[in-house]
Amino acid sequence: MSLDEDARWLEWVTKQFESIAGEDKEIDLDEFKTALKVKESFFAERFFALFDSDGSSTISLDELLKALDLLIHGSETDKLRFLFQVYDVDGSGSIDPDELRTVLKSCLRESAISLPEEKLDDLTLALFESADKDNSGSITFEELKAELESFPEVMENLTISAANWLKPPATEQKKRHTPRYLTPAYWHNNSRKLLFLCAYACLNALLFIVAALHNAPGGPWLMVAKGCGQCLNFNCTFVMVLMLRRCLTWLRATWVVRVLPLDQNILLHQIVGYAIFSFTLLHTTAHVFNFVRLSQRDGAHQLWEYLFTTRPGIGWVGGTASITGVVLQFIISLMVVCSSTFVRRSGHFEVFYWSHLSYVWVWALLVVHCANFWKWFVAPGVVFLLEKLVGIAVSRMGGLYIVEVNLLPSKVTHLVIKRPQFFHFKPGDYVYVNIPVIAKYEWHPFTISSAPEQQDTLWLHIRSMGQWTNRLFEYFRQPETQTVSTKRLTTSLRDRRHQRKTQEDLFNSVSCNGTVASNKDDAIELTLYRPSRLLPGVCQGTHTEQLAQVERGDTPQLREISAKLNDNHRFCNIKCYVDGPYGTPTRQIFASEHAVLIGAGIGITPFASILQSIMYRYRMRKQNCPNCNYSWCETIKDSEMKLRKVDFIWINRDQKSFEWFVSLLTKLEMDQADAEPEGRFLEMHMYMTSALSKNDMKAIGLQMALDLLAKKEKRDSITGLRTRTQPGRPEWGKVFQKVAEEKKGKVHVFYCGSPALAKLIKAHCEQFGFKFYKENF
């Protein structure tokens, strides 16, 4: 650091110290814990003891500066010495297995990771045996240093992340960067949308000018009012065209998708909606000023008569233009307010849903309000009506029933719906669902999480985020007697048969395509498998090991699932209606060469369907040598599927969220050939944001132990997958750099999750020239 930076750092730390220490100019343990924001008191107490060099049970400014100078500015050896002292709880100069276990247990709590005691013992032994080179029964500083040097990514930036409050804020860069919206990469990746918006703006300008000039004799206010009115004729019709979901789904399969931004119809719908709101305000304001002018000039009618009565005779239906205009202004304003992100994302989706149904009144009033609107409306209105009628007919055709329900962690409801024969969809499509027992008239959109190749059932994974979704979860959490049929024997027989069938599916998936079948009945008796439930203790290691575990029933996951079966899983027969399917941007995935799928939380649902479909096609091309059991996959590039490589990235906040689809991901891992000529076709990357990163001093030991045990057992201790779960958030620059270096073809990035993360990922995609698609419906 330069002298200026050092002085600035010293000033910042002093100021932070004074704000924490108070009048006594000393920091005690409680103040230290509060300031450091450390979840686990073990680390706070160990750091405090090492900072308190004089043993006074308080930390002075000099002691704090000395310790922080070592952690922030010190050498790697200095930092490692401090880490060793943290681990050496009794101060003996070496670390024994019990001390290491205590530290790792605190690391697990700090990272919000829950593992069985047996797994904690395995982690402790894996790290201890690797570090204890001389088998002395204890780890010295030199041995710990040597072990850490085998993890270069950890050594790059060893620090205490929770002490960032003591780092001065970065100085502002004087270098001016080109605004993102002016970069060539942005225009290249958004060319269709930008050209479309330019054409849309030009058309509105043209309509405004023509109408304004036509009414020039009436004065400037009338020109503005008529110009905005003509734009409203167009926009109030066009906003409907953008929501013709069946037509847009059909167009996605044609060449039109390469010309028009069909994948961004929701964004365009919102833009047109705001344009309608702006035009109505201008239109109303201009008319008010024009009425003021008329009332002052003629005196035949007062201003309030122009606005709220039919006396002036303005309008083609009984002089009702002014009254209908006031009502329209109110309804449109209400719809815009209720459509705001705050309302939709804050658990009040029903407010948005019911207020948006006011579009029927808007169109009806517009026909009465404006003499020419019906000419704009009639053609798209007929198409819209036909779409609605088709949707009603399709949703009511045949009996659809929810036959199985799984209640998953983080209040996710997994619905299994009996799939009708006529229902055909593409991976990543979504449907509107109506469940009368939850709400008779409400329809809500959800992505289909099962693959089209799954013939019998349809899967939906629904996270509780609003009133309707919470009612759904609570309904199925009620005692089973309240929701099942009164025909108990019939229900019991159906449940037993369905359970046995799903158990057979598990056995078949574990027994290496049915080659091991001698103990099938025993395995079924010992398993309680349910689709979409977590079975990391079963789906791991070799196929022989997996089958043995199923036969023994000795995995913690099987015992846990057996205990929770009745609480979280049930079979039922509940009527529901489905409208769809409707297409999404993810339909473009099979036209990609290298696809990167990024799901944040429950945003994995469209990719669950896509991954299953991809791997189904992959299995169709999988070859096995009859002599040596070597397996490989032929080149799967064809006219329908150009994919050469798929990278799947799933980001979750906590450990339990992985339970939603980890059994599916485990099966996808098992389906892949162990060795392929061009490398693995599907690579999975798991991230857990609540876990501290590898270079954090409070998590370094745990992450090293997890890495060592994953290499030993060939599976991840957190999820049970072969893929190692990475702590923290992805470094998107490094992720996309690696993707670019693989050179598997043109890269398309598909994302489903929070809008904030979408902006960040899109910005990185523009830097690398990747095409970005965001799931929207």
Secondary structure, DSSP 8 states (H G I E B T S, - for coil): --HHHHHHHHHHHHHHHHHHHGGGS-B-HHHHHHHHT-SSHHHHHHHHHHH-TT-SSSB-HHHHHHHHIIIIIS-HHHHHHHHHHHH-TT-SSSB-HHHHHHHHHHHHHHTT----HHHHHHHHHHHHHHH-TT-SSSB-HHHHHHHHTT-HHHHTT-B-GGGGGGS-------S----GGGSHHHHHHTHHHHHHHHHHHHHHHHHHHHHHHHTGGG-HHHHHHHHHHHHHHHHHHHHHHTT-HHHHHHHTTSGGGGTS-GGGHHHHHHHHHHHHHHHHHHHHHHHHHHHHHHHHHT-SS-HHHHHH-STT-BSTTTTBHHHHHHHHHHHHHHHHHHTSHHHHHTT-HHHHHHHHTTHHHHHHHHHHH-TTHHHHHHHHHHHHHHHHHHHHHHHHSS-EEEEEEEEETTTEEEEEEE--TT----TT-EEEEE-TTT-TT--EEEEB-S-TT--SEEEEEEE--SHHHHHHHHHHHS-GGGTS-S-HHHHHHHHHHHHHHHHHHHHHHHTTTTT--TTHHHHHHH----TT---TTTS-S-HHHHHHHHHHT--HHHHHHHHHHHHHEEEEEEEEEEEEEE--GGGGGGG-SEEEEEEEGGGGHHHHHHHHHHHHHHHHTEEE-TTT--EEE-----SS---SEEEEEEEESSSGGGGGTHHHHHHHHHHS-SS-TT--SEEEEEEETTS--TTBTTTHHHHHHHHHHHHHHTS-TTT-SSS-EEES---HHHHHHHHHHH--S-EEEEEES-HHHHHHHHHHHHHHT-EEEE---
